[in-house]
Amino acid sequence: MEHSGEVWQELDYNGERLRGIVPAELEVDKVRLFYGAAVMLYRFKDGEVEYLFQHRSKHLRENADTWDVSAGGHVNLNESQIDSAVRETREEIGVDLDKNKLEIAGSYIRWKIFVTLYFYDWTSRPDDFKFNDDEVEEVKWIKASKLDSFWPNLKWTLQDDKLFRINLEDFAERIAKKYENN
């Protein structure tokens, strides 16, 4: 997806907000860090935890034709990470999230991006996903118990991201306990 007109939030290595940066400037190695937000939708179905992954379009410049988190992207200038997570989910898979129901998994620095990962409970909600911006081709629910076989399909930055994997595994245990106790 082209990022025409977007201005991303740049920050220093102490997490202090700096100026805005247009995506074209990212080619220049003067960028310190910028914010990102990612969302993993999950559901508890037939006694198992499932995560929603998106298949990125073959026409994208970066990470084309690979699988990625449910939704995610860069935080715009003066936007919060949680607001970015809600916006990116609407833009990429066409659904609105209640930001008060986002569950934070953690934050970390990855590839010059200060990423916050959120989980969102999609249990009992319809799969009425819409792909509006040519960034996403399809979505697929993957059982947590099948992540090992699905892992090689993910974009390389996720395949290599041990914290992301740990978050998925730990969160699956928490979700299962939550639903088994209800």
N, C-alpha and C positions, 0 to 999 in steps of 0.2 A: 504494500500500500504506500502510495506517495504521502508525504507529510506536509503538503502544501499549506502554508499559512500557520502551521503549528509552531509554537515556541515552547521548548522543553525547559524544565527547571534544572539549572546547574547548581551544584553545591560543592563546598570544599570538603576536605577529608575529615573535618570535625562535624560534618552534617549541617553546617550553616548554609542557608540559601544565598546564592549569588545572583548573577544576572540570568536572563533567559538566553537560551541558545537555539538557533534554528538548526534543524537536522542536517542541513548541508555542511555546517561547521564541524560536524563530528568527524569528518575526514581529516581535519587538522588536529594534530596531537596536543592541542592546548587545553582540551576539555579536562576538567578535574573528574567530577562524578556527576551523574544525573540520577534522578529518582525513577523507579519503575514500580509497577504494581501487577500482581498476578492473582488470578482467582481459579480455584479448583472447585467446581460443583461436585457434590457427592450425593448419593442416595443410598438408602438401605432397602434392598429389594430381595425378596425370597431368602431372607436370612443372611444376605451377603452385602458388603459394602462395595459400591461401584463408584468410579470416578469418570467424569466427562472429559474427553480429550477432543481437541479440534484438529482437523487436517487442513494444513495451510495450502493455499492455492499454488499451483505449479508456476504461476505467472509472477510471483513475488520475487523481489531482488534478493532477499535474505531468507534462508531456511525454507525455501520453496519445497513443496511436495513432501513435507515431513509432518509429524504429529507434535502437538504442543499442548500447553495448559488449556483449560477451558476458555480463558480469555486473559489478556494482559497487554501491557504496553508502557509507554513512557508517561510520566506525570508532566502536565503542562505548567507553564509559569503561573505561580501563585495558586495552584490547585493542590489539594491534599492527596495523599496516596489513596485513601479510602474513596474519595470522590473519583479519582482516576480509575480505580478498580470497577466502580459502578458504570462509569462512562464507557470504558473499554468493553465491558460485557455487553452493554447495549449495542455498541458499534459493531462488534465482531459476531455475536450470536443472537442479537435481537431480543434480549430479555432484560427486564428491569429487576434489579436487586434492591432489597431494603438494606441500606448501609448499616443499620443498627443490628442486623442479623449476620453480618460478616464476622467470621471467627478468625482471629489472627493466628497464624502458625509461627511466624517469626520474620525477622529481617536480617539481611546479610548483603555483603558487597560481592557482586559477581560481574566480571567483565566491565568495569567502570560504571556499573549500575547498582545503586543502593535499592535493592528489591525488597518489598514486603509481600509475603505470600499469605493469602486469605483463603479460607474454606467457606463454602456456602451450602446449606442443606437444601437439596432439591427433592427430597423424598415427598411423594404424594403430589408433586406438581407435574403438569403436562409437559411433554417434550415438544414445545412449540417454538423451536429455534428458527431464526431467520438470518440468512447471510446477506447483509445489505451492502457490504463494501468490497466485494471481490477478494477479500483477504482469506476467507474460510470457505472450503469446499464442502465439508461435511463434519459432523461430530459423531462420536462413538462412546458408549459407556463401556468401560473396562472394569471387570471385577478385580478387587484388590488382590485376590488370590492368583490372578493371571498376569500381574505386572511383570514378572520375570520374562515371560514370552513376548510381551508387548514392548518392553524396554528398547530393543534395537530399532524400533520404528520412530522413536522420539528424535527431535532435532538434537544435534550433537551436544549442544550446551546443556541440555537436560540430562542426556545419557551420562554425562560426565559430572553431574551435580549431585554429590553425595548428600548434601543437606536436603535437597528436594526429595530424594528417595527416602531418607529417614523420616521426613515430615509426612510423606504419604503413608508409610508403614505405621508410624506411631498414631497418626490420626485415624487410620482404619481401625485400630484397636479401640480407641476412644469411642468412635462412632458405634462400633458393634456393641460395646458395653452399654452405651446410652440406650440403644434400641432394644437390646435383650432385657434390660431392666424395666422397660415400659410395658 
